[in-house]
Amino acid sequence: MDHDPHVPSTDLTASSTGLPSTTAGPLTYLLGIITGVLFLVLEKKDPFVRFHAAQSIGVCAVFIVGAVALSIVTAILGVIPILGWLVGLLLSLAFALVGFAAWVLLMYKAWKGEEWEFPFIGEKVREMLAGNRG
């Protein structure tokens, strides 16, 4: 019987890491790019864990680029007395809340055994992983 790549393996021996898929999946997001790369390198068998590891790298990279862009915008806004600083602060808080919510959601979805695709990034990750098989 073929393994459905959208369902995590229930066979604990199927994972190269020795962890159940629903444990390794959320851990790929724990420290962003660091744990994403670690699990992508270590996990050779389980497509569920590899998907979440690659998505962790992609999502974290997008948020890093977003944080750099936001810091440039807030620096420019900082030139405007009081109002610019306040808008920059609110934008930074909103960005941090969105980032935290995405992080928690991704870990929760992986823990529940779902290969939920983060908008835009998940689809690209899936295409990239499919391209590496052949």
LOSE-928651 format. One record per atom (N, C-alpha, C): residue number from 1; residue in three letters; atom name; x, y, z. Coordinates in Angstrom, 2 decimals, decimal comma, padded with zeros to 5 digits. Atoms other than C-alpha are relative to their C-alpha. Layout:
N
{node NUM 'Ala' 'CA' {X Y Z}}
...
// end
This chain:
134
{node 1 'Met' 'N' {000,83 -001,19 000,00}}
{node 1 'Met' 'CA' {000,00 000,00 000,00}}
{node 1 'Met' 'C' {000,87 001,24 000,00}}
{node 2 'Asp' 'N' {-000,78 -001,23 000,08}}
{node 2 'Asp' 'CA' {001,41 003,40 -001,00}}
{node 2 'Asp' 'C' {-000,34 000,93 001,14}}
{node 3 'His' 'N' {000,20 -000,98 -001,06}}
{node 3 'His' 'CA' {001,86 006,08 001,63}}
{node 3 'His' 'C' {-000,49 001,30 -000,60}}
{node 4 'Asp' 'N' {000,54 -001,29 000,45}}
{node 4 'Asp' 'CA' {-000,28 009,17 001,06}}
{node 4 'Asp' 'C' {000,89 001,10 000,58}}
{node 5 'Pro' 'N' {-000,91 -001,02 -000,52}}
{node 5 'Pro' 'CA' {002,15 012,13 001,33}}
{node 5 'Pro' 'C' {-000,70 001,08 000,82}}
{node 6 'His' 'N' {000,73 -001,01 -000,76}}
{node 6 'His' 'CA' {-000,62 014,28 002,85}}
{node 6 'His' 'C' {-000,38 -000,49 001,39}}
{node 7 'Val' 'N' {000,32 000,57 -001,31}}
{node 7 'Val' 'CA' {-001,00 011,97 005,86}}
{node 7 'Val' 'C' {001,31 -000,43 000,65}}
{node 8 'Pro' 'N' {-001,26 000,37 -000,64}}
{node 8 'Pro' 'CA' {001,83 011,61 008,38}}
{node 8 'Pro' 'C' {000,07 -001,51 000,25}}
{node 9 'Ser' 'N' {-000,20 001,41 -000,22}}
{node 9 'Ser' 'CA' {003,29 008,18 008,85}}
{node 9 'Ser' 'C' {-000,31 -000,36 001,46}}
{node 10 'Thr' 'N' {000,25 000,47 -001,36}}
{node 10 'Thr' 'CA' {002,00 006,26 011,86}}
{node 10 'Thr' 'C' {001,03 -001,04 000,39}}
{node 11 'Asp' 'N' {-001,07 000,94 -000,26}}
{node 11 'Asp' 'CA' {004,91 003,86 011,56}}
{node 11 'Asp' 'C' {001,20 000,78 000,53}}
{node 12 'Leu' 'N' {-001,07 -000,79 -000,62}}
{node 12 'Leu' 'CA' {007,49 005,23 013,99}}
{node 12 'Leu' 'C' {001,36 -000,32 -000,61}}
{node 13 'Thr' 'N' {-001,28 000,35 000,60}}
{node 13 'Thr' 'CA' {010,29 003,41 012,17}}
{node 13 'Thr' 'C' {000,17 000,64 -001,37}}
{node 14 'Ala' 'N' {-000,08 -000,61 001,33}}
{node 14 'Ala' 'CA' {009,48 005,28 008,92}}
{node 14 'Ala' 'C' {000,79 001,29 000,02}}
{node 15 'Ser' 'N' {-000,69 -001,28 -000,09}}
{node 15 'Ser' 'CA' {011,15 008,45 010,18}}
{node 15 'Ser' 'C' {001,50 -000,21 000,19}}
{node 16 'Ser' 'N' {-001,45 000,06 -000,17}}
{node 16 'Ser' 'CA' {014,88 008,98 009,84}}
{node 16 'Ser' 'C' {000,44 000,58 001,34}}
{node 17 'Thr' 'N' {-000,36 -000,67 -001,25}}
{node 17 'Thr' 'CA' {014,84 011,07 013,01}}
{node 17 'Thr' 'C' {-000,31 -000,85 001,23}}
{node 18 'Gly' 'N' {000,40 000,82 -001,13}}
{node 18 'Gly' 'CA' {013,30 008,38 015,21}}
{node 18 'Gly' 'C' {-001,18 000,58 000,76}}
{node 19 'Leu' 'N' {001,16 -000,64 -000,63}}
{node 19 'Leu' 'CA' {010,46 010,74 016,14}}
{node 19 'Leu' 'C' {-001,25 -000,29 -000,81}}
{node 20 'Pro' 'N' {001,25 000,09 000,77}}
{node 20 'Pro' 'CA' {006,80 010,31 015,23}}
{node 20 'Pro' 'C' {-000,16 001,24 -000,87}}
{node 21 'Ser' 'N' {000,19 -001,11 000,93}}
{node 21 'Ser' 'CA' {005,79 012,51 012,29}}
{node 21 'Ser' 'C' {-000,68 001,19 000,67}}
{node 22 'Thr' 'N' {000,74 -001,10 -000,63}}
{node 22 'Thr' 'CA' {003,39 014,52 014,46}}
{node 22 'Thr' 'C' {000,78 000,64 001,14}}
{node 23 'Thr' 'N' {-000,92 -000,68 -000,93}}
{node 23 'Thr' 'CA' {006,26 015,34 016,82}}
{node 23 'Thr' 'C' {001,05 000,75 -000,80}}
{node 24 'Ala' 'N' {-001,04 -000,62 000,81}}
{node 24 'Ala' 'CA' {008,93 016,06 014,21}}
{node 24 'Ala' 'C' {-000,55 001,16 -000,81}}
{node 25 'Gly' 'N' {000,60 -001,06 000,81}}
{node 25 'Gly' 'CA' {006,55 018,14 012,05}}
{node 25 'Gly' 'C' {-000,04 001,35 000,71}}
{node 26 'Pro' 'N' {000,03 -001,29 -000,71}}
{node 26 'Pro' 'CA' {005,89 020,85 014,66}}
{node 26 'Pro' 'C' {001,39 000,50 000,38}}
{node 27 'Leu' 'N' {-001,35 -000,42 -000,39}}
{node 27 'Leu' 'CA' {009,54 020,84 015,74}}
{node 27 'Leu' 'C' {000,75 000,69 -001,13}}
{node 28 'Thr' 'N' {-000,67 -000,67 001,12}}
{node 28 'Thr' 'CA' {010,56 021,93 012,24}}
{node 28 'Thr' 'C' {-000,20 001,51 000,05}}
{node 29 'Tyr' 'N' {000,31 -001,43 -000,09}}
{node 29 'Tyr' 'CA' {008,97 025,32 013,02}}
{node 29 'Tyr' 'C' {000,56 000,65 001,26}}
{node 30 'Leu' 'N' {-000,36 -000,52 -001,32}}
{node 30 'Leu' 'CA' {010,34 025,70 016,55}}
{node 30 'Leu' 'C' {001,00 001,15 -000,05}}
{node 31 'Leu' 'N' {-001,02 -001,05 000,11}}
{node 31 'Leu' 'CA' {013,44 027,74 015,67}}
{node 31 'Leu' 'C' {000,16 000,50 -001,43}}
{node 32 'Gly' 'N' {000,00 -000,54 001,36}}
{node 32 'Gly' 'CA' {012,53 028,71 012,12}}
{node 32 'Gly' 'C' {000,96 -000,69 -000,94}}
{node 33 'Ile' 'N' {-000,93 000,52 001,00}}
{node 33 'Ile' 'CA' {015,27 028,29 009,57}}
{node 33 'Ile' 'C' {000,93 -001,05 000,60}}
{node 34 'Ile' 'N' {-000,94 000,92 -000,64}}
{node 34 'Ile' 'CA' {017,55 026,50 012,05}}
{node 34 'Ile' 'C' {-000,58 -001,42 000,06}}
{node 35 'Thr' 'N' {000,58 001,34 -000,10}}
{node 35 'Thr' 'CA' {015,20 023,60 012,80}}
{node 35 'Thr' 'C' {-000,54 -000,47 -001,36}}
{node 36 'Gly' 'N' {000,42 000,38 001,34}}
{node 36 'Gly' 'CA' {013,85 023,66 009,25}}
{node 36 'Gly' 'C' {001,12 -000,67 -000,76}}
{node 37 'Val' 'N' {-001,16 000,58 000,69}}
{node 37 'Val' 'CA' {017,29 023,03 007,79}}
{node 37 'Val' 'C' {000,43 -001,30 000,67}}
{node 38 'Leu' 'N' {-000,41 001,20 -000,73}}
{node 38 'Leu' 'CA' {018,15 020,52 010,52}}
{node 38 'Leu' 'C' {-000,87 -001,20 -000,37}}
{node 39 'Phe' 'N' {000,88 001,11 000,33}}
{node 39 'Phe' 'CA' {015,07 018,38 009,85}}
{node 39 'Phe' 'C' {000,02 -000,33 -001,50}}
{node 40 'Leu' 'N' {-000,07 000,27 001,44}}
{node 40 'Leu' 'CA' {015,34 018,76 006,06}}
{node 40 'Leu' 'C' {001,23 -000,84 -000,32}}
{node 41 'Val' 'N' {-001,23 000,77 000,21}}
{node 41 'Val' 'CA' {018,90 017,40 006,23}}
{node 41 'Val' 'C' {-000,11 -001,39 000,63}}
{node 42 'Leu' 'N' {000,04 001,27 -000,72}}
{node 42 'Leu' 'CA' {018,22 014,67 008,80}}
{node 42 'Leu' 'C' {-001,08 -000,95 -000,51}}
{node 43 'Glu' 'N' {001,13 000,85 000,39}}
{node 43 'Glu' 'CA' {014,87 013,41 007,51}}
{node 43 'Glu' 'C' {000,13 -000,38 -001,48}}
{node 44 'Lys' 'N' {-000,15 000,48 001,37}}
{node 44 'Lys' 'CA' {015,34 011,27 004,41}}
{node 44 'Lys' 'C' {-001,23 -000,74 -000,51}}
{node 45 'Lys' 'N' {001,10 000,88 000,39}}
{node 45 'Lys' 'CA' {012,16 009,13 004,41}}
{node 45 'Lys' 'C' {-001,38 000,65 000,03}}
{node 46 'Asp' 'N' {001,37 -000,45 -000,26}}
{node 46 'Asp' 'CA' {009,10 010,95 005,74}}
{node 46 'Asp' 'C' {-000,34 001,28 -000,77}}
{node 47 'Pro' 'N' {000,33 -001,19 000,79}}
{node 47 'Pro' 'CA' {007,58 013,34 003,14}}
{node 47 'Pro' 'C' {-000,77 001,05 000,81}}
{node 48 'Phe' 'N' {000,73 -000,93 -000,85}}
{node 48 'Phe' 'CA' {005,34 014,89 005,82}}
{node 48 'Phe' 'C' {000,97 000,92 000,75}}
{node 49 'Val' 'N' {-000,99 -000,79 -000,75}}
{node 49 'Val' 'CA' {008,30 016,03 007,92}}
{node 49 'Val' 'C' {000,83 000,85 -000,95}}
{node 50 'Arg' 'N' {-000,78 -000,77 000,98}}
{node 50 'Arg' 'CA' {010,28 017,09 004,85}}
{node 50 'Arg' 'C' {-000,79 001,20 -000,51}}
{node 51 'Phe' 'N' {000,83 -001,11 000,44}}
{node 51 'Phe' 'CA' {007,34 019,22 003,66}}
{node 51 'Phe' 'C' {000,00 001,12 001,06}}
{node 52 'His' 'N' {000,06 -001,01 -001,05}}
{node 52 'His' 'CA' {007,05 020,99 007,03}}
{node 52 'His' 'C' {001,37 000,66 000,22}}
{node 53 'Ala' 'N' {-001,34 -000,58 -000,15}}
{node 53 'Ala' 'CA' {010,83 021,46 007,26}}
{node 53 'Ala' 'C' {000,27 001,03 -001,10}}
{node 54 'Ala' 'N' {-000,21 -000,93 001,12}}
{node 54 'Ala' 'CA' {010,97 023,06 003,81}}
{node 54 'Ala' 'C' {-000,91 001,22 000,12}}
{node 55 'Gln' 'N' {000,92 -001,13 -000,17}}
{node 55 'Gln' 'CA' {007,90 025,19 004,52}}
{node 55 'Gln' 'C' {000,47 000,91 001,14}}
{node 56 'Ser' 'N' {-000,54 -000,80 -001,10}}
{node 56 'Ser' 'CA' {009,47 026,32 007,80}}
{node 56 'Ser' 'C' {001,10 000,94 -000,49}}
{node 57 'Ile' 'N' {-001,07 -000,82 000,57}}
{node 57 'Ile' 'CA' {012,51 027,56 005,89}}
{node 57 'Ile' 'C' {-000,59 001,12 -000,84}}
{node 58 'Gly' 'N' {000,60 -001,00 000,88}}
{node 58 'Gly' 'CA' {010,37 029,35 003,30}}
{node 58 'Gly' 'C' {-000,75 001,08 000,75}}
{node 59 'Val' 'N' {000,78 -000,97 -000,77}}
{node 59 'Val' 'CA' {008,01 031,00 005,78}}
{node 59 'Val' 'C' {000,92 000,91 000,82}}
{node 60 'Cys' 'N' {-000,93 -000,80 -000,80}}
{node 60 'Cys' 'CA' {010,86 032,11 008,02}}
{node 60 'Cys' 'C' {000,77 000,99 -000,87}}
{node 61 'Ala' 'N' {-000,72 -000,90 000,91}}
{node 61 'Ala' 'CA' {012,78 033,55 005,06}}
{node 61 'Ala' 'C' {-000,87 001,18 -000,42}}
{node 62 'Val' 'N' {000,92 -001,08 000,39}}
{node 62 'Val' 'CA' {009,72 035,54 003,97}}
{node 62 'Val' 'C' {-000,19 000,98 001,16}}
{node 63 'Phe' 'N' {000,16 -000,89 -001,15}}
{node 63 'Phe' 'CA' {009,24 036,89 007,49}}
{node 63 'Phe' 'C' {001,27 000,79 000,30}}
{node 64 'Ile' 'N' {-001,25 -000,75 -000,19}}
{node 64 'Ile' 'CA' {012,92 037,87 007,72}}
{node 64 'Ile' 'C' {000,07 001,15 -001,00}}
{node 65 'Val' 'N' {000,03 -001,06 001,01}}
{node 65 'Val' 'CA' {012,64 039,80 004,45}}
{node 65 'Val' 'C' {-001,02 001,06 000,37}}
{node 66 'Gly' 'N' {001,04 -000,94 -000,44}}
{node 66 'Gly' 'CA' {009,42 041,36 005,73}}
{node 66 'Gly' 'C' {000,46 000,86 001,17}}
{node 67 'Ala' 'N' {-000,50 -000,75 -001,16}}
{node 67 'Ala' 'CA' {011,11 042,37 008,99}}
{node 67 'Ala' 'C' {001,02 001,05 -000,43}}
{node 68 'Val' 'N' {-000,98 -000,98 000,50}}
{node 68 'Val' 'CA' {013,96 044,05 007,10}}
{node 68 'Val' 'C' {-000,72 001,15 -000,69}}
{node 69 'Ala' 'N' {000,77 -001,04 000,68}}
{node 69 'Ala' 'CA' {011,49 045,91 004,88}}
{node 69 'Ala' 'C' {-000,74 000,88 001,00}}
{node 70 'Leu' 'N' {000,71 -000,76 -001,03}}
{node 70 'Leu' 'CA' {009,45 046,92 007,92}}
{node 70 'Leu' 'C' {000,94 000,92 000,78}}
{node 71 'Ser' 'N' {-000,95 -000,86 -000,73}}
{node 71 'Ser' 'CA' {012,54 048,25 009,70}}
{node 71 'Ser' 'C' {000,40 001,21 -000,85}}
{node 72 'Ile' 'N' {-000,29 -001,14 000,88}}
{node 72 'Ile' 'CA' {013,31 050,42 006,66}}
{node 72 'Ile' 'C' {-001,17 000,99 000,02}}
{node 73 'Val' 'N' {001,20 -000,85 -000,02}}
{node 73 'Val' 'CA' {009,73 051,72 006,60}}
{node 73 'Val' 'C' {-000,10 000,75 001,33}}
{node 74 'Thr' 'N' {000,11 -000,66 -001,31}}
{node 74 'Thr' 'CA' {009,75 052,44 010,35}}
{node 74 'Thr' 'C' {001,09 001,05 000,18}}
{node 75 'Ala' 'N' {-001,06 -001,00 -000,07}}
{node 75 'Ala' 'CA' {013,07 054,25 010,02}}
{node 75 'Ala' 'C' {-000,39 001,26 -000,77}}
{node 76 'Ile' 'N' {000,47 -001,14 000,79}}
{node 76 'Ile' 'CA' {011,59 056,46 007,32}}
{node 76 'Ile' 'C' {-001,12 000,72 000,73}}
{node 77 'Leu' 'N' {001,10 -000,61 -000,76}}
{node 77 'Leu' 'CA' {008,44 057,01 009,37}}
{node 77 'Leu' 'C' {000,50 000,71 001,26}}
{node 78 'Gly' 'N' {-000,57 -000,61 -001,21}}
{node 78 'Gly' 'CA' {010,61 057,87 012,37}}
{node 78 'Gly' 'C' {000,40 001,45 -000,17}}
{node 79 'Val' 'N' {-000,34 -001,39 000,29}}
{node 79 'Val' 'CA' {011,50 061,13 010,68}}
{node 79 'Val' 'C' {-001,18 000,93 000,35}}
{node 80 'Ile' 'N' {001,19 -000,79 -000,32}}
{node 80 'Ile' 'CA' {007,91 062,31 011,25}}
{node 80 'Ile' 'C' {-000,18 -000,01 001,52}}
{node 81 'Pro' 'N' {000,10 -000,05 -001,46}}
{node 81 'Pro' 'CA' {007,65 063,51 014,85}}
{node 81 'Pro' 'C' {-001,31 -000,63 000,51}}
{node 82 'Ile' 'N' {001,06 000,67 -000,76}}
{node 82 'Ile' 'CA' {005,37 061,48 017,15}}
{node 82 'Ile' 'C' {-000,88 -000,91 -000,88}}
{node 83 'Leu' 'N' {000,91 000,80 000,82}}
{node 83 'Leu' 'CA' {002,88 060,30 014,49}}
{node 83 'Leu' 'C' {000,75 -001,09 -000,77}}
{node 84 'Gly' 'N' {-000,79 000,97 000,76}}
{node 84 'Gly' 'CA' {005,53 058,58 012,36}}
{node 84 'Gly' 'C' {000,51 -001,11 000,90}}
{node 85 'Trp' 'N' {-000,50 000,97 -000,95}}
{node 85 'Trp' 'CA' {007,02 056,87 015,39}}
{node 85 'Trp' 'C' {-001,14 -000,92 000,46}}
{node 86 'Leu' 'N' {001,16 000,77 -000,44}}
{node 86 'Leu' 'CA' {003,56 055,76 016,56}}
{node 86 'Leu' 'C' {-000,48 -000,97 -001,08}}
{node 87 'Val' 'N' {000,41 000,88 001,11}}
{node 87 'Val' 'CA' {002,59 054,37 013,13}}
{node 87 'Val' 'C' {001,01 -001,13 -000,17}}
{node 88 'Gly' 'N' {-001,05 001,02 000,10}}
{node 88 'Gly' 'CA' {005,92 052,55 012,94}}
{node 88 'Gly' 'C' {-000,12 -001,05 001,10}}
{node 89 'Leu' 'N' {000,18 000,92 -001,13}}
{node 89 'Leu' 'CA' {005,34 051,04 016,36}}
{node 89 'Leu' 'C' {-001,21 -000,91 -000,22}}
{node 90 'Leu' 'N' {001,20 000,79 000,25}}
{node 90 'Leu' 'CA' {001,82 049,90 015,46}}
{node 90 'Leu' 'C' {000,21 -001,01 -001,12}}
{node 91 'Leu' 'N' {-000,31 000,93 001,09}}
{node 91 'Leu' 'CA' {003,04 048,37 012,19}}
{node 91 'Leu' 'C' {000,88 -001,15 000,50}}
{node 92 'Ser' 'N' {-000,90 001,01 -000,54}}
{node 92 'Ser' 'CA' {005,80 046,54 014,06}}
{node 92 'Ser' 'C' {-000,75 -000,98 000,90}}
{node 93 'Leu' 'N' {000,80 000,87 -000,86}}
{node 93 'Leu' 'CA' {003,36 045,21 016,66}}
{node 93 'Leu' 'C' {-000,92 -000,91 -000,81}}
{node 94 'Ala' 'N' {000,88 000,79 000,86}}
{node 94 'Ala' 'CA' {000,93 044,05 013,97}}
{node 94 'Ala' 'C' {000,80 -001,11 -000,71}}
{node 95 'Phe' 'N' {-000,85 000,98 000,69}}
{node 95 'Phe' 'CA' {003,75 042,31 012,07}}
{node 95 'Phe' 'C' {000,42 -001,11 000,97}}
{node 96 'Ala' 'N' {-000,40 000,98 -001,00}}
{node 96 'Ala' 'CA' {004,93 040,59 015,26}}
{node 96 'Ala' 'C' {-001,16 -000,93 000,36}}
{node 97 'Leu' 'N' {001,17 000,82 -000,33}}
{node 97 'Leu' 'CA' {001,41 039,39 016,09}}
{node 97 'Leu' 'C' {-000,35 -000,96 -001,14}}
{node 98 'Val' 'N' {000,26 000,86 001,15}}
{node 98 'Val' 'CA' {000,88 038,04 012,57}}
{node 98 'Val' 'C' {001,04 -001,12 -000,07}}
{node 99 'Gly' 'N' {-001,07 001,00 000,02}}
{node 99 'Gly' 'CA' {004,23 036,28 012,70}}
{node 99 'Gly' 'C' {-000,18 -001,05 001,09}}
{node 100 'Phe' 'N' {000,21 000,93 -001,11}}
{node 100 'Phe' 'CA' {003,49 034,73 016,10}}
{node 100 'Phe' 'C' {-001,20 -000,91 -000,29}}
{node 101 'Ala' 'N' {001,20 000,79 000,32}}
{node 101 'Ala' 'CA' {000,00 033,62 014,99}}
{node 101 'Ala' 'C' {000,31 -001,03 -001,09}}
{node 102 'Ala' 'N' {-000,37 000,93 001,07}}
{node 102 'Ala' 'CA' {001,44 032,04 011,82}}
{node 102 'Ala' 'C' {000,85 -001,14 000,56}}
{node 103 'Trp' 'N' {-000,88 000,99 -000,62}}
{node 103 'Trp' 'CA' {004,12 030,24 013,86}}
{node 103 'Trp' 'C' {-000,81 -001,02 000,79}}
{node 104 'Val' 'N' {000,84 000,89 -000,82}}
{node 104 'Val' 'CA' {001,56 028,81 016,31}}
{node 104 'Val' 'C' {-000,91 -000,84 -000,90}}
{node 105 'Leu' 'N' {000,89 000,71 000,90}}
{node 105 'Leu' 'CA' {-000,85 027,87 013,50}}
{node 105 'Leu' 'C' {000,74 -001,12 -000,75}}
{node 106 'Leu' 'N' {-000,76 001,00 000,74}}
{node 106 'Leu' 'CA' {001,83 026,06 011,50}}
{node 106 'Leu' 'C' {000,40 -001,17 000,90}}
{node 107 'Met' 'N' {-000,35 001,08 -000,92}}
{node 107 'Met' 'CA' {003,01 024,10 014,54}}
{node 107 'Met' 'C' {-001,23 -000,83 000,37}}
{node 108 'Tyr' 'N' {001,23 000,70 -000,35}}
{node 108 'Tyr' 'CA' {-000,58 023,22 015,47}}
{node 108 'Tyr' 'C' {-000,45 -000,91 -001,14}}
{node 109 'Lys' 'N' {000,42 000,80 001,16}}
{node 109 'Lys' 'CA' {-001,44 022,04 011,95}}
{node 109 'Lys' 'C' {000,91 -001,22 -000,17}}
{node 110 'Ala' 'N' {-000,93 001,13 000,11}}
{node 110 'Ala' 'CA' {001,70 019,86 011,86}}
{node 110 'Ala' 'C' {-000,24 -001,01 001,12}}
{node 111 'Trp' 'N' {000,26 000,87 -001,14}}
{node 111 'Trp' 'CA' {000,92 018,46 015,31}}
{node 111 'Trp' 'C' {-001,27 -000,82 -000,23}}
{node 112 'Lys' 'N' {001,25 000,70 000,31}}
{node 112 'Lys' 'CA' {-002,60 017,55 014,11}}
{node 112 'Lys' 'C' {000,15 -000,94 -001,20}}
{node 113 'Gly' 'N' {-000,24 000,90 001,12}}
{node 113 'Gly' 'CA' {-001,06 015,71 011,15}}
{node 113 'Gly' 'C' {-000,42 000,55 -001,34}}
{node 114 'Glu' 'N' {000,44 -000,63 001,25}}
{node 114 'Glu' 'CA' {-002,08 018,20 008,45}}
{node 114 'Glu' 'C' {001,20 000,60 -000,75}}
{node 115 'Glu' 'N' {-000,98 -000,67 000,85}}
{node 115 'Glu' 'CA' {000,08 019,33 005,55}}
{node 115 'Glu' 'C' {-000,63 001,28 -000,53}}
{node 116 'Trp' 'N' {000,63 -001,26 000,37}}
{node 116 'Trp' 'CA' {-001,51 022,75 005,55}}
{node 116 'Trp' 'C' {001,04 000,87 -000,69}}
{node 117 'Glu' 'N' {-000,92 -000,84 000,77}}
{node 117 'Glu' 'CA' {000,07 024,99 002,92}}
{node 117 'Glu' 'C' {-000,18 001,46 000,38}}
{node 118 'Phe' 'N' {000,00 -001,44 -000,25}}
{node 118 'Phe' 'CA' {000,96 028,50 004,00}}
{node 118 'Phe' 'C' {-000,23 000,67 -001,35}}
{node 119 'Pro' 'N' {000,31 -000,63 001,29}}
{node 119 'Pro' 'CA' {-000,42 030,85 001,30}}
{node 119 'Pro' 'C' {001,27 000,33 -000,81}}
{node 120 'Phe' 'N' {-001,07 -000,21 000,98}}
{node 120 'Phe' 'CA' {001,90 031,04 -001,74}}
{node 120 'Phe' 'C' {001,24 -000,87 000,27}}
{node 121 'Ile' 'N' {-001,25 000,68 -000,34}}
{node 121 'Ile' 'CA' {004,87 029,48 000,09}}
{node 121 'Ile' 'C' {-000,18 -001,52 -000,04}}
{node 122 'Gly' 'N' {000,23 001,44 -000,07}}
{node 122 'Gly' 'CA' {003,38 026,03 000,72}}
{node 122 'Gly' 'C' {-000,06 -000,65 -001,37}}
{node 123 'Glu' 'N' {000,10 000,54 001,36}}
{node 123 'Glu' 'CA' {002,56 025,49 -002,94}}
{node 123 'Glu' 'C' {001,37 -000,07 -000,66}}
{node 124 'Lys' 'N' {-001,35 -000,02 000,58}}
{node 124 'Lys' 'CA' {006,08 026,48 -004,01}}
{node 124 'Lys' 'C' {000,88 -001,06 000,63}}
{node 125 'Val' 'N' {-000,77 001,03 -000,71}}
{node 125 'Val' 'CA' {007,59 024,20 -001,36}}
{node 125 'Val' 'C' {-000,36 -001,38 -000,53}}
{node 126 'Arg' 'N' {000,46 001,30 000,50}}
{node 126 'Arg' 'CA' {005,48 021,28 -002,56}}
{node 126 'Arg' 'C' {000,56 -000,26 -001,41}}
{node 127 'Glu' 'N' {-000,56 000,13 001,35}}
{node 127 'Glu' 'CA' {006,57 021,91 -006,18}}
{node 127 'Glu' 'C' {001,50 -000,29 000,06}}
{node 128 'Met' 'N' {-001,43 000,19 -000,14}}
{node 128 'Met' 'CA' {010,21 022,11 -005,09}}
{node 128 'Met' 'C' {000,32 -001,44 000,45}}
{node 129 'Leu' 'N' {-000,23 001,36 -000,50}}
{node 129 'Leu' 'CA' {010,02 018,84 -003,14}}
{node 129 'Leu' 'C' {-000,35 -001,04 -001,05}}
{node 130 'Ala' 'N' {000,39 000,93 001,06}}
{node 130 'Ala' 'CA' {008,23 017,10 -006,02}}
{node 130 'Ala' 'C' {001,06 -000,05 -001,09}}
{node 131 'Gly' 'N' {-001,05 -000,07 001,01}}
{node 131 'Gly' 'CA' {010,97 018,26 -008,39}}
{node 131 'Gly' 'C' {001,26 -000,72 000,43}}
{node 132 'Asn' 'N' {-001,19 000,67 -000,51}}
{node 132 'Asn' 'CA' {013,65 016,74 -006,13}}
{node 132 'Asn' 'C' {-000,11 -001,52 -000,04}}
{node 133 'Arg' 'N' {000,19 001,45 000,00}}
{node 133 'Arg' 'CA' {012,15 013,23 -006,40}}
{node 133 'Arg' 'C' {000,48 -000,64 -001,29}}
{node 134 'Gly' 'N' {-000,30 000,62 001,28}}
{node 134 'Gly' 'CA' {012,83 012,70 -010,06}}
{node 134 'Gly' 'C' {001,26 000,48 -000,52}}
// end
